[in-house]
Amino acid sequence: MEYWINLQYPVDKNQLEKIFDFYSVKGDTLTFHFHINGIDLTDYAIRGEFYDLNVSNRMANTYGFPQSAPEIVMDDAPNGKFTAVIAAGLTSAMQLYCQVEFNITSPSGVKSTIMQQEFNLKNERVIWQNEAQAILEDNQTGQNPLF
């Protein structure tokens, strides 16, 4: 699922309270395209987190000290554009109601939360790898593991 988020800088109370009404299916790739008008994000650390009570999927750009390849990529830093990605499968074990949050930190250390939102996930149904996986034969007993 892809989301396009346009914000003005500085982010004010009205933007933080805006409800984006995010929905997706567990396990899907989530892509957030940000455009923050009025700020040059060159040399800014950008961090994000997609979390519930048990799972935390953290994202960062190169200035945000990622432990692996950066999950947040600058598309056009001088014009305030970046993309954040949650890879396929990372939300599979999450609860149906979770949160997503992003913040930016200037080179001088000023930190601003640009978005904090509730996120609704739906259960995924297609969890098999081939069409014959986990289909019970007549001579087997028990329940279908897909249910």
C-alpha positions in Angstrom: 0.0 0.0 0.0 1.3 3.5 -0.8 0.5 6.6 1.1 1.2 10.2 -0.1 1.6 12.7 2.8 1.9 16.4 2.3 2.7 18.6 5.2 3.7 22.2 5.8 6.7 23.1 8.0 6.7 23.9 10.8 4.2 21.2 11.6 1.5 22.7 13.8 -1.2 21.3 16.1 -3.7 20.9 13.3 -1.4 18.8 11.2 -0.5 16.5 14.1 -4.2 16.1 14.9 -5.1 15.4 11.2 -6.5 11.8 10.8 -5.1 10.1 7.7 -7.3 7.0 8.3 -4.6 4.5 7.4 -5.6 0.9 6.5 -3.7 -2.0 5.1 -3.5 -5.8 5.2 -1.0 -7.5 7.5 2.2 -8.5 5.7 1.9 -6.0 2.9 4.7 -3.6 1.9 3.9 -0.1 3.2 5.4 2.9 1.4 5.1 6.4 2.8 5.9 9.2 0.4 6.4 12.5 2.3 6.6 16.0 1.0 7.2 18.6 3.7 6.7 22.1 2.1 9.0 24.9 3.5 12.0 22.9 4.7 15.3 21.7 3.2 16.0 18.3 4.7 19.6 18.1 3.6 21.7 16.5 6.4 18.6 15.9 8.5 18.2 12.6 10.5 14.8 11.1 9.8 13.4 8.3 11.9 10.1 6.4 11.9 8.5 3.6 13.8 5.6 1.4 13.0 4.6 -0.3 16.3 2.0 -2.0 18.5 2.3 -3.4 22.0 4.7 -6.3 20.9 6.3 -5.4 17.6 8.5 -2.4 16.6 9.5 -1.8 13.0 12.0 1.0 13.0 13.0 3.0 10.0 15.9 5.5 9.5 17.8 7.4 6.8 21.6 7.4 6.7 21.8 10.3 9.2 19.4 8.4 11.5 21.9 5.7 12.1 20.3 2.6 10.5 21.6 -0.8 11.4 21.0 -2.1 7.9 20.2 -0.5 4.6 18.3 2.7 5.2 14.5 2.2 5.1 14.1 6.0 4.6 15.5 7.4 1.4 15.8 11.0 0.5 14.0 11.7 -2.9 14.6 15.4 -3.0 16.1 16.8 0.2 16.1 20.5 -0.7 12.4 20.3 -1.4 11.5 18.2 1.6 10.7 14.9 -0.1 11.6 11.4 1.3 10.2 7.9 1.1 9.9 5.4 4.0 9.3 1.7 3.4 8.2 -1.2 5.7 9.2 -4.3 3.9 6.8 -7.2 3.0 6.1 -9.5 6.0 7.2 -7.1 8.8 3.6 -6.4 9.9 2.5 -10.1 9.8 2.6 -10.7 13.5 1.3 -7.3 14.5 -2.0 -6.5 16.2 -4.9 -5.1 14.2 -4.5 -1.6 15.8 -1.1 0.0 15.8 0.7 3.3 15.4 3.0 5.0 13.0 5.3 8.0 13.8 7.9 10.0 12.0 10.3 12.7 13.3 13.1 14.8 11.8 16.2 16.1 13.6 18.1 19.0 12.2 22.0 19.0 12.0 22.0 21.3 15.0 19.9 18.8 17.0 16.4 20.3 16.8 13.9 17.4 16.8 10.3 17.7 15.4 7.6 15.0 15.2 6.0 15.4 11.8 3.4 12.7 12.1 1.9 10.4 14.7 -1.1 8.3 13.6 -3.2 5.3 14.4 -3.0 2.6 11.8 -5.6 -0.2 11.2 -4.5 -3.6 9.9 -6.7 -6.3 8.4 -5.9 -10.0 8.7 -4.2 -11.4 5.6 -5.7 -14.5 4.0 -3.3 -15.5 1.3 -0.5 -17.1 3.5 0.2 -20.2 1.4 3.1 -20.5 -1.0 1.5 -23.0 -3.5 -2.1 -23.8 -4.1 -1.9 -27.3 -2.7 -0.3 -26.3 0.7 -2.2 -27.4 3.8 -5.2 -28.9 2.0 -6.5 -31.9 4.0 -6.7 -35.3 2.2 -9.7 -37.6 2.9 -7.5 -39.9 5.1 -6.3 -37.0 7.3 -7.9 -35.8 10.5 -7.7 -32.5 12.3 -8.4 -29.0 11.3 -7.2 -27.1 8.3 -4.2 -25.1 9.5 -5.3 -22.1 7.4 -8.2 -21.5 9.8 
